[in-house]
Amino acid sequence: MKERTYYKKKEEMIELPYGKGKVKFNLPKGWECEVLRPEPVSPAMDPSKEVFQSLENPLGGKRLEDFRGAASVAIAISDETRPIPYRFILPPLLEKLNKMGISNPSVQIFIASGLHSPLPPSRFSHILPTEIINKYSVVAHDANLSDLRFLGRTSQGTPVFVNSFFHSAELRLIIGMIDPHQFVGYTGGVKSAAIGLAGAQTIEANHSMLFLSQALIGEITNNPVRQDIEEIGKLIGVHFVVNVVLDETNRIIRAFSGDPWMVVKAGSEFCRTVYEIKVSEEYDIVIASPGGYPKDINVYQAQKALAHAAPLVREGRDIILLAECPDGHGSELFYETMKKYKNPQEVVMAFQREKFRMGVHKAFLWTRSLTKARVYLYSNLNEELSHGLMTTPIKSIEDLFLSLKTKYPRRPKIAIMPKANSTYARVV
């Protein structure tokens, strides 16, 4: 059992990430909470050196030097919904490619958008250093409009369409992060290409398996969604990945490079030691922050925090979700689906009987949590939108506590998750 922090006095301020800032509040007098946060781990003293050392000691016997003099190199990176510090990762990688005889014009960087809205060039600087944007070709993938190549089907029947320009490169690389994922198990490995650079048909077919019993957070070996992603990656022919595990403030703790599957295996085991928490029982109130920007850039992304909070709350009790959501709901189809139904149960039932569709699936994941607990949403969304999401909008956490005191005349059991998108807890 991980050691937990208790707040026993109203005077002790609680501070949680919210957008690019913080939200502060006090608990009512006599209330206590348990803070379920990642294991305190020291970040790398020199993050670029940590990445360089991983490149020099790759896992699985794959070495970049085997591709010395490659005529073309494609590098897949994530979009701005992932807080990956590319300023520390790309320079040592690009320097190594240069030393291998690969010139800057031979390298193209692909922003792996998946089904997210492709990042416009005006926002490339949000994720990449200006000097890299000026020196290298950077393009954002569009799952619906990019030139795609069909590579066959996986054993699960997923049709594999991938960005043809990425696939045609002699050396295909991925930079990403390893993070707990609600139905893929863990992110990382080939996922940024297998999903991020795939066609809409591929993403939809893969994600349609999210309701299967083994599609669980923390599970990769027997997870059908994760294993399908691995097969997609093999059909694409991803040669080499560089993945990092970040701490609570998005600093690099460890870097893993080399064979995609070996990196995921080693990186996810390390990630588990940081982000998995075991608790003895469920809670009356769970207060969750996705972890601030970009994890709460919109509701579509903040949903992951809600999914990680729901297993910890007692049936019929309360979740308070703190997510700024400056970009609103994040998916028109997600929100339009929510508006079609009166309550969470109707959404869940509709999803089970209708054909799987991306966007609609997020409504299912969102409302699946709402069927267990009442959700109060502290955000920048207007009240109409918050109500449309079947949540109760609040403007003051401390005022909410006052109203909840009638529901909990005795001291409630409270958990706080400062980085809920990444932290997952299990009741054991």
C-alpha positions as CSV (number, residue, x, y, z in Angstrom):
1,M,0.0,0.0,0.0
2,K,1.4,3.4,-0.9
3,E,1.7,5.9,1.8
4,R,-1.1,8.5,1.7
5,T,-1.2,12.1,2.8
6,Y,-4.0,13.2,5.2
7,Y,-5.4,16.7,5.4
8,K,-7.1,17.1,8.8
9,K,-7.5,20.8,9.2
10,K,-9.6,23.3,7.3
11,E,-6.6,25.7,7.5
12,E,-4.5,23.3,5.3
13,M,-5.0,24.5,1.7
14,I,-5.4,21.9,-1.0
15,E,-4.0,22.8,-4.4
16,L,-4.8,21.0,-7.6
17,P,-3.7,21.5,-11.3
18,Y,-6.3,23.4,-13.4
19,G,-5.4,24.4,-16.9
20,K,-2.1,26.2,-16.8
21,G,-2.7,27.2,-13.2
22,K,-4.0,25.9,-9.9
23,V,-7.3,25.6,-8.0
24,K,-7.1,26.1,-4.2
25,F,-9.7,25.1,-1.6
26,N,-10.2,24.0,2.0
27,L,-12.1,21.0,3.3
28,P,-14.8,21.6,5.9
29,K,-13.7,21.4,9.5
30,G,-13.3,17.9,10.6
31,W,-13.2,16.4,7.1
32,E,-10.1,14.4,6.0
33,C,-8.9,13.2,2.6
34,E,-6.4,10.8,1.2
35,V,-4.3,12.2,-1.6
36,L,-3.7,9.5,-4.3
37,R,-0.8,10.8,-6.3
38,P,2.0,9.3,-8.3
39,E,5.0,7.9,-6.4
40,P,7.5,10.6,-5.7
41,V,10.3,9.9,-8.1
42,S,13.3,12.1,-8.9
43,P,13.3,13.3,-12.5
44,A,16.3,12.9,-14.7
45,M,19.0,15.5,-13.7
46,D,19.8,16.0,-17.4
47,P,16.7,15.0,-19.5
48,S,18.5,15.2,-22.8
49,K,21.4,13.1,-21.5
50,E,18.8,10.5,-20.3
51,V,17.4,10.4,-23.8
52,F,20.9,10.2,-25.3
53,Q,21.8,7.3,-23.1
54,S,18.6,5.4,-24.0
55,L,19.5,5.9,-27.7
56,E,23.0,4.5,-27.0
57,N,21.6,1.5,-25.1
58,P,18.5,0.4,-27.1
59,L,16.2,-2.4,-26.0
60,G,15.7,-5.5,-28.2
61,G,18.8,-5.3,-30.3
62,K,17.6,-2.6,-32.6
63,R,20.1,0.2,-33.3
64,L,19.7,3.4,-35.2
65,E,23.1,2.8,-36.7
66,D,21.7,-0.1,-38.7
67,F,20.0,2.6,-40.9
68,R,23.1,4.7,-41.5
69,G,22.7,6.8,-44.7
70,A,18.9,6.2,-45.0
71,A,17.6,8.4,-47.8
72,S,14.4,9.3,-45.9
73,V,13.4,9.4,-42.2
74,A,9.9,9.8,-40.8
75,I,9.3,10.7,-37.2
76,A,5.9,10.5,-35.6
77,I,5.2,12.7,-32.6
78,S,2.0,13.3,-30.6
79,D,-0.2,16.4,-30.8
80,E,-0.7,19.0,-28.1
81,T,-3.0,16.8,-26.1
82,R,0.1,15.1,-24.8
83,P,2.6,17.0,-22.6
84,I,5.7,15.5,-24.2
85,P,8.9,17.7,-23.7
86,Y,10.2,17.4,-27.3
87,R,12.8,20.1,-26.6
88,F,14.7,17.5,-24.6
89,I,14.0,14.5,-26.9
90,L,14.3,15.6,-30.4
91,P,17.7,17.3,-30.3
92,P,19.7,14.3,-29.3
93,L,17.8,12.1,-31.7
94,L,18.3,14.5,-34.6
95,E,21.9,15.0,-33.8
96,K,22.4,11.2,-33.9
97,L,20.7,11.0,-37.3
98,N,23.0,13.8,-38.6
99,K,26.1,11.8,-37.4
100,M,24.7,8.8,-39.3
101,G,24.9,10.8,-42.5
102,I,21.2,11.8,-42.7
103,S,20.7,15.4,-43.7
104,N,18.0,17.6,-42.4
105,P,16.0,17.7,-45.7
106,S,15.8,13.9,-45.5
107,V,13.8,14.1,-42.2
108,Q,10.1,14.7,-42.0
109,I,8.2,15.1,-38.7
110,F,4.5,13.9,-38.6
111,I,2.2,15.2,-35.9
112,A,0.1,12.1,-35.2
113,S,-3.4,13.6,-34.7
114,G,-5.4,10.4,-34.9
115,L,-9.0,11.5,-35.1
116,H,-8.3,14.7,-33.2
117,S,-8.5,17.9,-35.3
118,P,-5.2,18.3,-37.1
119,L,-2.9,20.9,-35.5
120,P,-2.7,24.0,-37.8
121,P,0.8,25.2,-38.5
122,S,0.2,28.3,-36.4
123,R,0.2,26.0,-33.3
124,F,3.2,23.8,-34.2
125,S,5.2,26.0,-31.8
126,H,3.0,24.8,-29.0
127,I,4.7,21.5,-29.1
128,L,8.0,21.9,-31.0
129,P,10.9,24.3,-30.5
130,T,11.0,27.0,-33.2
131,E,14.5,26.0,-34.3
132,I,13.2,22.5,-35.2
133,I,10.2,23.9,-37.1
134,N,12.6,26.1,-39.1
135,K,15.0,23.3,-39.9
136,Y,12.7,20.4,-40.6
137,S,9.5,19.6,-42.6
138,V,6.6,19.3,-40.2
139,V,3.1,18.1,-41.2
140,A,0.0,17.3,-39.3
141,H,-1.8,14.0,-40.1
142,D,-5.5,14.1,-41.0
143,A,-7.1,10.7,-40.7
144,N,-9.8,11.7,-43.2
145,L,-7.9,13.7,-45.7
146,S,-4.2,12.6,-45.7
147,D,-3.0,10.3,-48.5
148,L,-3.4,6.8,-47.0
149,R,-2.0,3.4,-47.9
150,F,-3.8,0.1,-47.3
151,L,-1.6,-2.6,-45.8
152,G,-4.0,-5.4,-45.1
153,R,-5.9,-6.6,-42.0
154,T,-4.9,-7.7,-38.5
155,S,-6.0,-11.0,-37.1
156,Q,-8.9,-9.1,-35.4
157,G,-10.0,-7.9,-38.9
158,T,-8.9,-4.3,-38.4
159,P,-8.3,-2.7,-41.9
160,V,-4.9,-1.0,-41.7
161,F,-4.7,2.4,-43.5
162,V,-1.7,4.5,-42.7
163,N,-0.2,7.8,-43.8
164,S,1.5,6.8,-47.1
165,F,4.3,9.4,-46.7
166,F,5.3,8.0,-43.3
167,H,5.1,4.5,-44.5
168,S,7.3,5.2,-47.6
169,A,10.2,6.5,-45.5
170,E,13.3,4.2,-45.2
171,L,13.5,4.7,-41.5
172,R,10.2,5.0,-39.5
173,L,10.6,6.4,-35.9
174,I,8.2,7.3,-33.1
175,I,8.6,9.6,-30.2
176,G,6.0,9.3,-27.5
177,M,5.2,8.8,-23.8
178,I,4.2,5.8,-21.8
179,D,1.1,6.6,-19.7
180,P,-1.7,4.5,-18.2
181,H,-4.6,4.3,-20.7
182,Q,-8.2,3.3,-19.8
183,F,-8.6,0.6,-22.5
184,V,-5.3,0.3,-24.3
185,G,-3.5,-0.6,-21.0
186,Y,-0.6,1.8,-21.6
187,T,0.2,4.3,-24.3
188,G,3.6,4.2,-26.1
189,G,5.3,1.9,-28.5
190,V,3.8,1.9,-32.0
191,K,0.6,3.6,-30.9
192,S,1.5,7.0,-32.2
193,A,1.7,5.6,-35.7
194,A,-0.7,2.7,-35.5
195,I,-3.5,5.1,-34.3
196,G,-2.1,8.6,-34.6
197,L,-1.1,8.2,-38.3
198,A,-3.9,5.8,-39.3
199,G,-7.0,6.2,-41.3
200,A,-10.4,6.7,-39.6
201,Q,-11.5,3.1,-40.5
202,T,-8.4,1.7,-38.7
203,I,-8.9,3.8,-35.6
204,E,-12.6,3.0,-35.4
205,A,-12.2,-0.7,-35.9
206,N,-9.4,-0.9,-33.2
207,H,-11.3,1.2,-30.7
208,S,-14.5,-0.8,-31.2
209,M,-12.9,-3.5,-28.9
210,L,-12.8,-1.1,-25.9
211,F,-15.8,-2.8,-24.2
212,L,-14.1,-6.3,-24.2
213,S,-13.3,-7.6,-20.7
214,Q,-9.5,-7.5,-21.1
215,A,-9.4,-4.0,-22.5
216,L,-8.3,-2.6,-19.2
217,I,-6.0,0.0,-17.8
218,G,-2.6,-1.4,-16.9
219,E,-3.1,-4.6,-19.1
220,I,-1.1,-5.0,-22.3
221,T,-0.2,-8.7,-22.8
222,N,-3.8,-10.0,-22.9
223,N,-5.4,-6.7,-24.0
224,P,-7.1,-7.1,-27.4
225,V,-7.0,-3.4,-28.2
226,R,-3.3,-3.2,-27.3
227,Q,-2.4,-6.4,-29.2
228,D,-4.3,-5.2,-32.3
229,I,-2.2,-2.0,-32.1
230,E,0.9,-4.1,-32.0
231,E,-0.2,-5.9,-35.2
232,I,-0.9,-2.6,-36.9
233,G,2.6,-1.4,-36.0
234,K,4.1,-4.5,-37.5
235,L,2.2,-4.1,-40.8
236,I,3.4,-0.4,-40.9
237,G,6.9,-1.5,-40.1
238,V,7.9,0.8,-37.3
239,H,11.6,0.4,-36.8
240,F,12.5,2.3,-33.6
241,V,10.7,4.2,-30.8
242,V,11.8,6.6,-28.2
243,N,9.4,6.7,-25.2
244,V,9.6,8.7,-22.0
245,V,7.8,8.3,-18.6
246,L,7.0,11.7,-17.0
247,D,6.6,12.7,-13.4
248,E,3.7,14.6,-11.9
249,T,4.9,17.9,-13.3
250,N,5.7,16.4,-16.8
251,R,9.4,16.2,-16.3
252,I,11.2,13.2,-17.8
253,I,12.0,10.5,-15.3
254,R,13.2,7.7,-17.6
255,A,13.6,7.3,-21.3
256,F,13.4,3.9,-23.2
257,S,14.5,3.4,-26.8
258,G,14.7,0.6,-29.3
259,D,12.3,-2.2,-30.3
260,P,8.7,-1.0,-30.0
261,W,7.3,-3.9,-28.0
262,M,10.4,-4.2,-25.7
263,V,10.1,-0.5,-25.0
264,V,6.4,-0.8,-24.1
265,K,7.0,-3.8,-21.9
266,A,9.9,-2.2,-20.0
267,G,8.4,1.2,-19.9
268,S,5.0,0.1,-18.7
269,E,6.4,-1.9,-15.9
270,F,8.4,1.2,-14.8
271,C,5.3,3.4,-15.2
272,R,3.3,1.0,-13.1
273,T,5.6,1.6,-10.1
274,V,5.0,5.3,-10.4
275,Y,1.3,5.6,-11.3
276,E,-0.5,2.5,-9.9
277,I,-1.9,2.9,-6.4
278,K,-3.7,0.3,-4.2
279,V,-6.4,1.2,-1.8
280,S,-8.3,-0.8,0.7
281,E,-11.9,0.5,0.1
282,E,-14.0,2.8,-2.0
283,Y,-14.7,6.5,-1.2
284,D,-17.7,8.6,-0.7
285,I,-16.2,11.6,-2.6
286,V,-13.5,11.5,-5.2
287,I,-12.0,14.9,-6.3
288,A,-10.1,14.5,-9.5
289,S,-8.0,16.8,-11.7
290,P,-6.8,15.4,-15.1
291,G,-3.4,17.0,-14.2
292,G,-3.9,20.5,-15.8
293,Y,-3.0,21.5,-19.4
294,P,-3.0,19.8,-21.8
295,K,-4.8,16.9,-20.0
296,D,-7.8,19.1,-19.5
297,I,-7.7,21.0,-22.8
298,N,-11.2,19.8,-23.5
299,V,-13.9,17.4,-22.1
300,Y,-12.8,14.7,-24.6
301,Q,-9.4,14.5,-22.9
302,A,-10.6,15.1,-19.4
303,Q,-12.9,12.1,-19.6
304,K,-9.9,9.9,-18.8
305,A,-9.7,11.5,-15.3
306,L,-13.4,10.7,-14.7
307,A,-12.8,7.1,-15.9
308,H,-10.0,6.7,-13.4
309,A,-12.0,8.2,-10.5
310,A,-15.2,6.2,-11.0
311,P,-13.8,2.8,-9.9
312,L,-12.9,4.4,-6.5
313,V,-16.2,5.9,-5.6
314,R,-19.0,4.1,-3.9
315,E,-22.2,3.5,-5.8
316,G,-24.5,6.6,-5.8
317,R,-21.9,8.9,-4.2
318,D,-20.0,11.9,-5.6
319,I,-17.2,12.8,-8.0
320,I,-15.9,16.3,-8.3
321,L,-14.0,16.8,-11.6
322,L,-11.8,19.9,-12.0
323,A,-11.1,20.5,-15.7
324,E,-10.7,23.9,-17.3
325,C,-11.6,22.7,-20.9
326,P,-10.6,25.9,-22.7
327,D,-11.4,24.1,-26.0
328,G,-14.9,23.1,-24.9
329,H,-16.2,19.6,-25.4
330,G,-13.6,18.6,-27.9
331,S,-15.8,16.6,-30.3
332,E,-19.0,17.7,-31.9
333,L,-20.2,14.1,-32.4
334,F,-19.5,13.4,-28.7
335,Y,-21.6,16.3,-27.6
336,E,-24.4,15.8,-30.2
337,T,-24.7,12.2,-28.9
338,M,-25.0,13.4,-25.3
339,K,-27.8,15.8,-26.3
340,K,-29.8,13.0,-27.8
341,Y,-30.5,11.3,-24.5
342,K,-32.1,12.1,-21.2
343,N,-29.8,10.3,-18.8
344,P,-26.5,8.3,-18.7
345,Q,-28.3,4.9,-18.7
346,E,-29.9,5.7,-22.1
347,V,-26.5,6.5,-23.6
348,V,-24.9,3.3,-22.4
349,M,-27.8,1.2,-23.7
350,A,-27.7,2.9,-27.0
351,F,-24.0,2.3,-27.4
352,Q,-24.5,-1.4,-26.8
353,R,-27.1,-1.8,-29.5
354,E,-25.8,0.6,-32.2
355,K,-22.9,0.3,-34.6
356,F,-19.6,1.5,-33.1
357,R,-18.6,5.1,-34.0
358,M,-15.8,7.2,-32.8
359,G,-16.9,10.2,-30.9
360,V,-20.0,8.3,-29.8
361,H,-17.6,6.0,-28.0
362,K,-16.5,8.9,-25.8
363,A,-20.1,9.5,-24.8
364,F,-20.3,5.9,-23.7
365,L,-17.1,6.1,-21.7
366,W,-18.2,9.4,-20.2
367,T,-21.7,8.2,-19.2
368,R,-20.5,4.8,-18.0
369,S,-18.9,6.7,-15.1
370,L,-22.0,8.8,-14.6
371,T,-24.1,5.7,-14.1
372,K,-22.2,5.0,-10.9
373,A,-21.9,8.5,-9.2
374,R,-23.1,12.0,-9.4
375,V,-20.5,14.2,-11.1
376,Y,-19.9,17.8,-10.3
377,L,-18.0,19.7,-13.0
378,Y,-15.8,22.6,-12.1
379,S,-14.7,24.1,-15.4
380,N,-14.8,27.1,-17.7
381,L,-17.7,25.6,-19.6
382,N,-21.1,27.4,-19.6
383,E,-23.9,25.9,-17.6
384,E,-25.8,24.8,-20.7
385,L,-22.9,22.8,-21.9
386,S,-22.2,21.3,-18.5
387,H,-25.8,20.2,-18.1
388,G,-25.7,18.8,-21.6
389,L,-22.9,16.6,-20.4
390,M,-25.2,15.4,-17.7
391,T,-23.1,16.9,-15.0
392,T,-23.8,19.4,-12.3
393,P,-21.8,22.6,-12.9
394,I,-20.2,24.3,-9.9
395,K,-18.4,27.6,-9.4
396,S,-17.1,27.0,-5.9
397,I,-15.8,23.8,-4.4
398,E,-16.2,25.0,-0.9
399,D,-19.8,26.0,-1.5
400,L,-20.4,22.5,-2.8
401,F,-18.9,21.1,0.4
402,L,-21.4,23.0,2.4
403,S,-24.3,21.5,0.5
404,L,-22.8,18.0,0.7
405,K,-22.6,18.2,4.5
406,T,-26.3,17.4,4.6
407,K,-25.7,14.3,2.6
408,Y,-22.8,13.3,4.8
409,P,-23.7,14.2,8.4
410,R,-20.9,12.0,9.4
411,R,-17.4,12.6,8.1
412,P,-17.2,11.2,4.5
413,K,-14.3,9.3,3.2
414,I,-12.6,11.4,0.5
415,A,-9.9,10.8,-2.1
416,I,-8.1,13.4,-4.1
417,M,-6.4,12.6,-7.4
418,P,-4.1,15.5,-8.5
419,K,-3.1,13.8,-11.8
420,A,-6.1,11.5,-12.5
421,N,-5.4,11.0,-16.2
422,S,-2.3,9.1,-15.4
423,T,-2.9,7.8,-11.9
424,Y,-5.0,4.7,-11.6
425,A,-5.9,3.1,-8.3
426,R,-7.2,-0.4,-7.5
427,V,-9.3,-1.4,-4.6
428,V,-7.7,-4.6,-3.2
